[in-house]
Amino acid sequence: MASTVKTAISMQKELFEQVNQLAEELRISRSKLFVIAVQDFIKKKENHDLLSQINKAFADYPDSSELQVQSSMKTKQAQTLERDAW
């Protein structure tokens, strides 16, 4: 069983009232609602961080001049293979 920790937080009264109303509608405790909300926030943050890492990895995609060099190299390699084919 995971251990729990009590904490106190401060928030605007209007938000507190919305939290109470939502917890009541969902028939869960206010504490459970906060746990669900924080877990969701953490998961979204992890997904955002992963997407940022993926985007960073693809940001190194070759620019147009590099693509041109690659194309020339492929053409030259193909010609060499055709010439040297048995």
Sequence and secondary structure as in RCSB ss.txt:
>XXXX:A:sequence
MASTVKTAISMQKELFEQVNQLAEELRISRSKLFVIAVQDFIKKKENHDLLSQINKAFADYPDSSELQVQSSMKT
KQAQTLERDAW
>XXXX:A:secstr
            HHHHHHHHHHHHHHT  HHHHHHHHHHHHHHHHHHHHHHHHHHHHHTT   HHHHHHHHHHHH
HHHHHHHHH  
